Amino acid sequence: MQIHVVRTGQSLYTIAQTYQTTVAAIATANQLDPTQTLVVGQALVIPTPAGGYYIVQPGDSLFLIGRRFGIHPRQLAIANQIALTASLAVGQRLLIPKRPKRSIEVNAYVEPRGMAVSEGLQNSASEAAPHLTYLAPFSFQIRRDGSLQAPPLDNLRQIAEEQNVTLMMVITNQENDQFSPELAHLVLTNQQVQDRLLNTITETARRLGFRDIHFDIERLYEYDRESYNQFLRRAADLFHRQGWLISTALAPKTSAGQTGEWYTAHDYAAHGRIVDFSIIMTYEWGWSGGPPMPVSPIGPVEQVLRYALSEMPANKVMMGQNLYGYDWTLPYQPGGAFARALSPQAAIRLAREQQAAIEYDEQAQAPHFTYYDEESKQHQVWFEDARSIQAKFDLVKRLGLRGISYWKLGLSFPQNWLLLEDNFTIAKRS
């Protein structure tokens, strides 16, 4: 696969000619209507042969291109029959030798709303399932008596079985769509409630075919830190005897001493010892109620992951990744209107409709654009594209992580799945 950033005056036809492919191939890969104009700054994924080709960009060298693709510059020189010190011309096409791909695990949360899984969400799960190790319906909510309120599942189990995907049972301390520290404290300190909860989880997992029990317990009281650790030890012993995995979701910390209602009670070192793996929620720097900024800027994401690796082995760390962006109305006012969430495909459509060029923040590794609405209010949009997700895949490889976990399905981002398969072999457990 090759990532191409659209420049002024380019069309699918001229881009197809450059890469010696077809308009249909590019349109299909990127889910584009070939009759519509492209957006300046839009990142396209170009299907290429195994290994593929790369079109030289300004400032490129064999060293830089080799580093990007994880290939020694000498291999590039040999494959293209050029000198190692040769100057490269902008627009020159280089053959990229086929690279060995490492195996990773991939999870995706799916969040049904209401009493049923919508047709669109079922279709999204079906499309993503070939690329997944785990599928995680969100969520089984703990009740105060230790029972569970289950989400609608409909045919999610069938979708998982057909694609050899392991079902992940997500357990949360949510009440009225909010994480409740009071509910968590009750479960962690009341033996009778805890006993019933663990029995209910076991019975439900057996009946519905879940093979990973995933605790997303958030916003804990600071003094419940060790109680949570003890609970996980007990749960791990129980579920491991069943032959199941146990995993957790962790807030994005940068040090053991980081405090706050979302952070203090999440003990990275203890989770690293107790559970099989943890999903680090490395997103929401830019969030709907905050100021405009990238949702998952590469620098802060790496900082969090490097702290995680100081407390737990890399084969227990999964990087969280958003499948969405936000559209903020400016000027931003704390406590004002919330930003609107949108998919990467929706962001590109919006840019086209508003005739806005997409820019790219190299430091954050994130695309963005601005526009004015019908009421002359300025908006700023930050989202994900092929470049930003490739930067995250490179980070997963560089840090040797277990894999990646997506929040959440139902948001169209076709370039992600193509590049995921191009970079990795997806492990299947069941």
Residue, then its C-alpha position, 0 to 999 in steps of 0.5 A: m500500500q502507498i499513501h498519497v496526499v492529494r495536491t491541487g489539480q490532481s484527480l483520481y485519473t492522474i493519480a492512477q496514472t502515476y501509480q500505474t493502477t486504475v481509478a476503480a481500484i483507488a475509488t474502491a480502496n478509499q470508498l470514494d465516488p469517482t465522480q466527486t472531486l478530491v480534497v486538497g490534502q486528502a490522504l489516499v491509500i493506493p493499492t500496490p503489489a506486495g511490497g509495493y511502490y513509493i513515489v519520492q517526495p521532497g526531502d526524501s532519501l533512501f535512508l528516510i524511506g528505508r526507515r519509514f518502511g523498516i527496510h535497510p537503505r541498501q536493500l532499497a538500492i539493490a531492489n531499484q538498481i541504484a547507488l546507495t548514495a544516489s540522489l532521488a528525484v521528486g516523483q521518482r517511483l521506487l520498488i519497496p521489497k516485500r517485508p516480513k510482517r509481525s503478528i499482533e492482536v487487534n480488538a474493537y469495541v462495539e457499542p449498541r444503543g437501545m434495545a437492539v444492535s442496529e443494522g449499520l453496527q452489525n454491518s460494521a462488525s461484519e466488515a471489521a471481523p476479518h481484521l480482529t482478534y477480539l470483538a468487545p460489546f460495550s458493556f455489561q453494566i454491574r448492578r448494585d446487587g452484583s447482577l449484570q445488565a447485558p447489552p443487546l448482542d443480536n448476531l454479534r456472537q455469530i459474526a465473531e464465530e464466523q470470522n474466528v474472533t474471540l468475544m471479549m466480555v466488557i464489564t463496567n461500573q456504569e450507571n446512567d451512562q456515567f462511571s460510578p465510583e460509589l458502585a465500584h466501591l460497593v463491589l470491591t468491598n462487599q463480599q456478598v455482592q462481589d461473590r454474586l458478580l463473579n458467579t454471574i460473569t462466569e455463568t454468562a460467559r459460559r452461556l454466551g461464549f465469551r473467552d476474555i473477561h475485560f474489566d473497564i472499571e473507571r473513576l475509582y476512589e483513590y482509596d480503592r486502588e488496592s481493593y481493585n488489585q485484590f479483586l483482579r487477583r481473585a478474578a484472574d484465578l477464577f477465570h484462568r481456571q476456566g481457560w479464559l483470559i482476563s484483561t483491563a482498560l487503563a486510563p492514560k497515565t505518564s507516571a506512577g504518581q499521577t493523581g486524579e479520579w481517573y488515574t490514582a487507582h489504576d495501578y499499572a504495575a499491579h495490572g501488569r502482574i495480574v492480568d493477561f493484558s491491558i488496553i491503554m486508553t491513549y485517546e481523548w486529549g482532544w475531547s468533545g467538551g475541551p478545546p480543539m486539538p488532536v484526539s490522539p497526538i503521537g507525542p503524548v500517546e508515545q509518552v503514555l505507552r513508554y510509561a506503561l512499558s516501564e511497569m509491564p511487559a510489551n506483550k501485555v500492552m495494547m494501544g488504544q486508538n480512536l476511530y473518530g474525530y471532532d468538529w468544534t465550533l469556535p471560539y471555544q468556551p469552557g462549559g459551552a457547546f460540545a464538539r460533534a463527533l464524526s468519522p474520518q470519511a465524514a470529515i473528508r466529505l465535510a471538507r469537500e462540501q466546505q471547499a476546505a483544504i486539509e492540513y497536516d500537523e507533523q508534530a502531532q501527526a494529525p490532519h485538520f481543517t477549518y471552515y465557516d458554517e451557514e451562520s458564519k461561525q468558524h469551525q475546526v475539525w481534527f480527525e484521523d487519516a491514513r498518515s496518522i494511523q500509519a504513524k500509530f502502526d509504526l509506533v506499535k512496531r517500534l515499541g513491540l506492543r501486543g497490539i491495538s484496540y479500537w474505540k469504536l466500530g460504526l465509524s467509517f475509516p476504510q484506509n485504517w483496515l487496509l493499512l492494518e493488514d498491510n502492516f501486520t498479520i492479525a492473530k486469531r485465538s479461538 
